[in-house]
Amino acid sequence: MTPYEALYERRCIYPIRWFEVGEAGLIGPSLGHQAMEKVKVIQDRLKTAHSHQKFYTIVRRRELEFEVDDWV
């Protein structure tokens, strides 16, 4: 699952089909600003998920000692 699908719960629509051939437009600063805000939200959510997973593994971690002839 891609981060986009995780965030919006749907597949990504690529910008290739947004414009017709020969059509050109300038990307305004507001569109760039919105994209940067969305990237920041995705990064924050990925950091949160990573910290939850790391905490879970640390809690479950324990020292294991094995002797010769132990069945593992």
N, C-alpha and C positions, 0 to 999 in steps of 0.2 A: 504494500500500500504506500502510495506516495504521500508526502506531507500535505499536499493540496487536498487529496482525497480524505485524509485524516481530519483536516481542518474544516472543510466544507461538506463532507459526506457525499460527494458526487465527483464524477470524472472531470478532468480539466478539459476545457475547450481551447484549443490552440488558436493563436491569433492569425494563422494562415488564412482562415476562411472569413475573417472579419472584413476584409477589403476586397474589392474587385480588382482585376488586373488593370494597371494603369492609374488606379486611384491612389493618391498619396495625401498624407496629412501630417501635421506636426504634433508631436506629443507635448502637451502643455505641462507646466510645472505641477499642477494639481494632480495629474495622473501619476507622475513620478513620485510625488509625495504620498499618495494613497498606496502605491506599490511598496514604498519603503515602510510605511506603517504596517502593512500586512506582513511583510517579511519580519518585522520586529515581533509581531504577535506570534508568528510561527516559531521563531527562535525562542521566545519565552516559553511557549508550550512544550517545545522539545526539551528545553532545560529542565522544566518541571517533571516531565516524564522520566528523564534520565536520573534526576535526583531520587525519584520514587523507586526506580529499579535498583539504584545503587544502595539505597537504604535497605531494601528488602534483602539483597544479597549479603549485606554486612550483618544484618540480624540473624540470618540463617547460617552464617559461616561459623565453623567450629574446628577445633584442632582434632585431628585424627591420628591415632598412633596404631601401628600395626606390628605384630610380632611374627616371627617365622612360624609357619604352619597355620596362620589365621585364614579362615575362609572369608573371602571378600565378595 
